[in-house]
Each structure stands twice: as structure tokens, then as C-alpha cells.
């Protein structure tokens, strides 16, 4: 059955009257916006100073497994959001410094599996920006500004400073043991079949690289506070012509102590790269996406170097002249995850097809291009670090047009 948010709010906040509107939905989750009636006082009730609030819950309450899984996810998101929520959120000063918003945790009902968050406003996701709107010539500067703030925010998020400020005790609580197995079965395993479906000749060898990089223990220099499922749908932006330039990061239910560059960032770059492949040659959308990718990667690299991240390269102008072990290992891992996400999302998402009406058609030229691009990155990763930094391999990496990960070098 569907969760009855109206009745739930009536019990939780009886002095207020709310109108509930669904925002997003899925197989197991649902998110709504609840708006207080104009007849009620915004400063009264359970959530004073909030004219609107956001509620998240499970969709199918009769599924025991779903309830157990989402209970952990909401607990993780509640803890992660508490890091950013004033007055005691240890990471809240970062938001003010970088002009980025993260929802405040207002209420966590563990018995009903409900999260209530502050509302960041009537914003669009980055995915809606780059796929659902006509981008105008004046908009490129907007995406340039957004890119710098995003690159800076994630560099700070993934830094040792954030881990130290949050503290080991709370970071240890930020875990969901079910996530690793779910990702392996739903994201890692399907890669081999997908490669074979598109007739990639070395599919099994490439898949072994994906499989071997996933289950290994993270090295100390890889450990970062991460969003855990970073994609354009979890980044909120104001409309280009809005009077206020708003940038928000949402959906923290997979936050954990995991990989930053070769986790969050490689995943985000994969999504943006797919949108770039799907864009029309010479279009303003293509220009905006190129701006986003180039500026996010260069800003992220620059800020990580300032913050002393172990993966950042030494001062040599040529990576192969003086590769350090942490840089080689982490960058190779980023190539592998980047490929995995390109391949999976090429098939999972709907794309404007260039060759047929059905974008999921077996012989679609766009999907073939996407999967082959993912396979290219996997080949460049090599079987080990030595192959990855080999002179011939590196020459190919530098020769490829619009190589997103190359911007990190």
C-alpha cells in the first residue's frame, strides 16, 4: 500500500494543515513536498519557520526486506545530514563558505521509516538542466560558475579535513552492510553480459578488471566521506534566469567512508560523459556539458592538491615522469569505475537516439558508441599499475579527444 503522508502529518503536526505533492517515486521509495496551509502560521507547529518540508519514505510498506533495507538507508541519510545541520553540524561552515546547500534534518521517525527534511526550494536537477531544457548562449557562464562550486565542494567533502571534523566515532556509524552486496549484484555483475551483447571482443578480460577493483579493501589514502551515489539527479540548481543562483546536493542515503575520486567523481563524470555523447554536435548543450566536465575536474584537482589529498600528482608537468604510487593506483581505479558506470547507465537510462525511435534498441548506434567508450577506458586501465602508466598507453590517453579523466592530470 502507499504511504499516507497526509494522515501521517496530521498525527505528527496536528496544529498545521498540509497539502502534499509527490516529487519523485520509484520501486521502493517516494519523496513528497508538504506545503503548510496559508491559513496556518508558518512559525507554529512541529516545524516552525518552514512553510514547506520534504518527506521521504518507503513505497511498499508490506515488503519486509524493503522496510529493513530502507530503515538502514534512512538512518544513514539522517546521520549524514546531521553533519550539515545547524547548530551542531560539524560540516555546516563549509556550506556557507562555498555557497552550497544540503537539506537540514528536521525529523527522523525510525518506526515509520520516514525522513523529514528542509526544502531547498523549487529547483531543477542537473539532469533536467542538461537533458530537458533548451540551453541558450548566455547559459554557459552559469554552468561555469556552478562547476567551480561543485568541484570545490566535493574536494572539501573528500578531504581528510572533513573526516577529522566529523570524527571516527560518527564515521563508523555511517555504514549499511547491505549496500556492497547490492552494488555487486546489480551494478558489477551485469557489466560482462553488456560488453558481450555489444560484441566487445575482450569482454571477459575487461570485466575481470571491473570485478577485481570492486571488492578490495580501500587503501588509507582512498578513504573519504562520500555521497555514495553521485549523479546529476542528486544535484539541484536554480533555473538559469532565476534571481538567485542556488546549488544544492541531496540524496545522502548511500553516504559512507568510501572512495572519493575513484568513487563519487568517477561516477558523476560517467553520467556527464554519457550526456555529452548524446548531445548534438556543435550544440550549446554540448558546449555546456564540456564546460561542466572540464571545470569540475580541473577545480576538483586544484582544490584536492591544496588540501593535500594523497592521490594528487607531484609537480611534474608530465605524469609519467614522476608517478607516485597513490596517484597511479587511485587514477587507474577511477578509470575502471568510470567505465563501469558508463556501461550500466548507457542501458539503464533513456537517451535521445540518433538512429531509431527506440533508444534501447539492440543495434542503436548511440548505445554502441557509449558502450565502446566505456570499453576504451577499461582497456586504458590495463591489468595493473605498470600497464596503466606505460608510455604507449599514456600516449593514447593523451591523444583521445575530450578525455574527461585526463583533466585530473
C-alpha positions in Angstrom: 0.0 0.0 0.0 1.1 3.6 -0.5 2.3 5.6 2.5 -0.4 8.1 3.6 1.7 11.3 4.2 -1.4 13.5 4.8 -2.6 11.3 7.7 0.9 10.9 9.0 1.4 14.7 9.2 -2.0 15.2 10.8 -0.8 12.9 13.6 2.7 14.3 13.8 1.8 18.1 13.5 -1.9 18.4 14.3 -1.8 22.2 14.6 -1.0 22.6 10.9 -2.8 21.7 7.7 -0.6 20.5 4.8 -1.1 19.9 1.1 1.1 17.0 -0.2 2.6 16.8 -3.7 4.7 13.9 -4.9 8.1 14.8 -6.2 9.8 11.6 -7.2 8.9 7.9 -6.9 10.4 4.5 -7.6 10.1 0.9 -6.8 10.5 1.3 -3.1 10.9 5.0 -2.3 8.7 8.0 -2.5 9.5 11.7 -1.9 6.9 14.4 -1.4 6.7 18.1 -0.7 4.3 19.2 2.1 3.1 22.8 2.0 1.5 24.4 5.0 -1.9 26.0 4.5 -1.8 29.8 4.2 -4.4 29.8 7.0 -1.9 28.5 9.4 1.1 30.3 10.9 4.4 29.2 9.5 6.2 29.7 12.8 3.8 27.4 14.7 3.6 23.7 14.9 6.2 21.0 14.9 8.4 22.6 12.2 8.5 26.4 12.8 10.0 28.7 10.2 9.4 26.0 7.5 6.5 26.9 5.1 7.3 23.7 3.1 9.0 20.5 4.1 10.3 17.4 2.3 9.3 13.8 3.4 10.9 10.6 2.2 9.5 7.1 2.9 9.2 3.6 1.6 6.6 3.0 -1.1 5.7 -0.6 -0.4 5.2 -1.0 3.4 4.2 -4.6 3.1 7.7 -5.7 1.9 9.7 -6.8 5.0 13.0 -6.7 3.1 12.3 -3.3 1.7 11.5 -2.0 5.2 14.7 -3.4 6.6 16.9 -2.0 3.8 15.3 1.4 3.8 15.5 1.6 7.6 19.2 1.4 7.3 19.3 3.8 4.3 17.2 6.5 6.2 19.4 6.0 9.3 22.5 6.6 7.2 21.0 9.7 5.5 19.8 11.1 8.8 23.3 10.8 10.2 24.9 12.2 7.1 22.5 15.2 7.0 23.2 15.9 10.7 26.8 16.7 9.8 25.5 19.7 7.8 22.6 20.7 10.0 23.0 23.7 12.4 23.6 24.5 15.1 25.9 21.5 15.8 26.6 20.1 12.3 30.5 20.0 12.1 30.5 20.5 8.3 27.9 23.3 8.2 30.6 26.1 7.9 31.7 24.5 4.5 28.3 25.2 3.1 28.4 28.9 4.0 32.0 29.2 2.6 31.2 27.6 -0.8 27.5 28.8 -1.2 26.2 25.2 -1.4 23.0 23.9 0.2 22.4 20.5 1.8 18.9 19.8 3.3 18.7 20.1 7.1 17.5 17.1 9.0 14.2 18.1 10.7 12.9 14.7 11.9 13.7 11.0 11.6 10.9 8.6 12.5 12.6 5.2 12.7 9.4 3.3 13.5 7.5 4.6 10.4 10.7 4.8 8.2 10.2 8.5 7.4 12.7 11.3 7.0 11.6 14.9 7.1 14.0 17.5 5.6 14.1 21.2 5.0 13.0 22.2 1.5 15.8 23.7 -0.7 13.1 25.3 -3.0 11.7 25.0 -6.4 14.9 23.8 -8.1 15.8 21.7 -11.1 18.1 18.7 -11.0 21.3 19.0 -13.0 20.0 16.1 -15.2 16.9 18.2 -16.0 19.2 21.1 -16.9 21.3 19.2 -19.3 18.7 17.0 -20.9 15.3 18.6 -20.6 15.8 22.2 -21.4 16.9 24.3 -24.4 20.3 25.8 -23.4 20.8 29.3 -24.5 24.1 31.1 -25.5 24.2 33.1 -22.3 23.8 30.0 -20.1 27.4 28.7 -20.5 28.7 31.2 -17.9 26.1 29.9 -15.4 27.4 26.3 -15.8 31.0 27.6 -15.4 30.1 29.1 -12.1 28.3 26.0 -11.0 31.2 23.8 -12.0 33.7 25.7 -9.8 31.5 25.4 -6.8 30.8 21.7 -7.4 34.5 20.9 -7.8 35.4 22.8 -4.7 32.6 21.3 -2.6 33.5 17.7 -3.5 37.2 18.3 -3.0 36.5 19.5 0.6 34.0 16.7 1.2 36.5 14.1 0.2 39.4 15.7 2.2 41.0 14.4 5.4 39.8 17.7 7.0 36.1 16.5 6.7 36.9 13.2 8.2 38.7 14.8 11.1 35.9 17.3 11.8 33.2 14.6 11.7 35.3 12.2 13.9 35.9 8.5 13.8 33.0 7.5 16.0 30.3 9.1 13.8 32.0 7.9 10.6 32.0 4.3 11.9 28.2 4.6 12.3 27.8 5.7 8.7 27.5 2.3 7.1 24.9 0.0 5.6 26.2 -3.6 5.2 23.6 -4.4 2.6 24.9 -1.9 0.0 28.1 -3.6 -1.0 26.3 -6.8 -2.0 23.6 -5.0 -3.8 26.1 -3.0 -5.9 28.0 -6.1 -6.8 24.9 -8.0 -8.0 23.1 -5.1 -9.7 26.0 -3.0 -11.0 29.2 -5.0 -11.2 28.0 -8.4 -12.4 25.9 -7.2 -15.4 28.9 -5.5 -17.0 30.3 -8.6 -18.6 27.0 -9.5 -20.3 26.6 -6.0 -21.5 30.1 -6.0 -23.1 29.3 -9.3 -24.8 25.9 -8.1 -26.0 27.7 -5.3 -27.9 30.3 -7.7 -29.3 33.3 -6.3 -27.4 36.0 -8.8 -28.3 37.9 -8.7 -25.0 34.8 -8.5 -22.8 35.8 -11.2 -20.3 39.3 -9.6 -19.7 37.8 -6.2 -19.3 35.2 -7.4 -16.9 37.8 -9.0 -14.7 39.3 -5.6 -14.2 35.9 -4.3 -13.0 35.3 -7.2 -10.7 38.8 -7.2 -9.1 38.7 -3.5 -8.3 35.3 -3.6 -6.6 35.6 -5.9 -3.5 39.2 -5.0 -2.4 39.8 -3.1 0.8 40.2 0.6 0.4 43.6 2.0 1.0 44.1 4.7 3.6 44.5 7.4 1.0 41.2 6.4 -0.7 39.1 6.8 2.5 36.8 9.7 2.1 33.3 10.9 3.2 31.3 10.3 0.1 27.8 10.8 -1.2 27.9 7.2 -2.4 25.5 7.6 -5.4 26.6 10.8 -7.0 24.8 11.5 -10.3 23.2 14.6 -11.9 19.8 13.7 -10.4 21.2 14.4 -6.9 22.5 17.9 -7.7 19.9 20.7 -7.6 20.2 24.0 -9.4 18.1 27.1 -9.7 16.8 27.9 -13.2 19.3 29.8 -15.3 17.3 33.0 -15.3 16.4 32.8 -11.6 17.2 35.9 -9.5 19.2 33.8 -7.0 21.9 31.3 -8.0 21.2 28.2 -5.8 23.2 25.0 -5.8 22.2 22.0 -3.6 23.4 18.4 -3.1 20.7 15.9 -2.0 20.1 12.1 -1.6 22.7 11.1 1.0 21.3 7.6 1.8 24.4 5.9 0.5 26.9 8.2 2.3 29.8 6.3 3.8 33.5 6.1 4.3 34.5 5.1 0.7 36.3 6.3 -2.4 36.2 9.9 -3.5 37.9 10.5 -6.8 37.5 6.8 -7.9 34.0 6.7 -6.4 31.9 9.8 -6.4 33.7 11.7 -9.0 34.3 8.9 -11.5 30.6 8.1 -11.3 29.5 11.8 -11.8 31.9 12.1 -14.7 30.5 9.0 -16.3 26.9 10.3 -16.2 28.0 13.7 -17.7 30.1 11.9 -20.3 27.0 9.9 -21.5 25.0 13.1 -21.8 27.9 14.6 -23.8 27.8 11.6 -26.2 24.0 12.0 -26.5 24.2 15.7 -27.3 24.1 17.1 -30.8 27.4 18.0 -32.4 28.0 21.7 -32.2 25.0 22.4 -30.0 25.0 24.7 -27.0 24.1 21.7 -24.8 27.4 20.1 -25.9 29.3 23.3 -25.0 27.6 23.5 -21.6 28.5 19.8 -20.9 32.1 20.3 -22.0 32.3 23.3 -19.7 30.9 21.3 -16.8 33.3 18.4 -17.2 36.4 20.5 -17.8 35.7 22.9 -15.0 34.6 20.4 -12.4 37.6 18.2 -13.0 40.2 21.0 -13.0 38.7 22.7 -9.9 38.5 19.4 -8.1 42.1 18.6 -8.9 43.3 22.0 -7.9 41.5 22.1 -4.6 42.5 18.5 -3.7 46.1 19.4 -4.3 45.7 22.4 -2.0 44.1 20.2 0.6 46.9 17.7 0.4 44.9 14.7 -1.0 47.3 11.8 -1.4 46.1 10.9 -4.9 47.1 14.3 -6.4 50.1 14.3 -8.6 53.5 15.8 -7.8 54.6 19.0 -9.5 56.0 17.3 -12.6 54.5 18.7 -15.8 54.3 15.1 -17.2 52.6 12.4 -15.1 54.8 9.6 -16.5 58.0 11.5 -15.5 57.3 11.0 -11.8 54.3 8.9 -11.0 53.7 8.3 -7.3 52.1 5.1 -6.1 49.0 6.6 -4.6 48.3 8.6 -7.8 48.7 5.7 -10.1 46.6 3.3 -8.1 43.7 5.8 -7.5 43.6 7.1 -11.0 43.6 3.6 -12.5 40.7 2.7 -10.2 38.9 5.8 -11.3 39.2 4.7 -15.0 37.7 1.3 -14.0 34.7 2.7 -12.1 34.1 5.4 -14.7 33.8 2.6 -17.4 31.5 0.5 -15.2 29.1 3.4 -14.8 29.2 4.4 -18.4 28.2 0.9 -19.5 25.5 0.4 -16.9 23.9 3.8 -17.3 24.1 3.6 -21.1 21.5 0.8 -20.9 19.6 1.9 -17.8 18.7 5.4 -18.9 16.6 6.7 -21.8 18.6 8.6 -24.4 17.7 10.6 -27.5 18.5 8.0 -30.1 20.4 9.0 -33.3 19.4 6.1 -35.4 16.0 4.7 -34.4 12.9 5.6 -32.4 13.6 3.2 -29.5 16.7 4.3 -27.7 17.0 0.8 -26.1 17.1 -1.0 -29.5 19.8 -3.7 -29.7 21.5 -2.1 -32.7 21.3 1.5 -31.6 24.3 3.4 -32.8 24.3 5.7 -29.8 24.3 2.9 -27.3 27.0 1.2 -29.2 29.1 4.3 -29.1 28.5 4.6 -25.3 29.5 1.0 -24.5 32.5 1.2 -26.8 33.6 4.4 -25.0 33.4 2.5 -21.7 35.4 -0.4 -23.1 38.1 2.1 -24.2 38.5 3.4 -20.7 38.8 -0.2 -19.3 41.5 -1.0 -21.9 43.5 2.1 -20.9 43.3 1.0 -17.2 45.4 -2.1 -18.0 45.7 -5.2 -15.9 47.9 -3.4 -13.3 49.5 -0.1 -12.4 52.6 -0.8 -14.6 50.5 -1.2 -17.7 48.4 1.8 -16.8 51.4 4.2 -16.8 53.1 2.5 -19.8 54.4 5.1 -22.3 52.3 3.8 -25.2 49.2 3.5 -23.1 49.6 7.0 -21.8 50.1 8.4 -25.3 46.7 7.0 -26.2 45.1 8.6 -23.1 46.5 12.0 -24.0 45.5 11.6 -27.7 41.8 11.0 -27.1 39.6 14.0 -27.7 37.6 15.2 -24.7 39.1 12.7 -22.2 37.3 13.6 -19.0 39.7 11.9 -16.6 42.7 13.4 -18.3 41.6 16.7 -16.8 42.6 15.4 -13.4 46.2 15.1 -14.5 
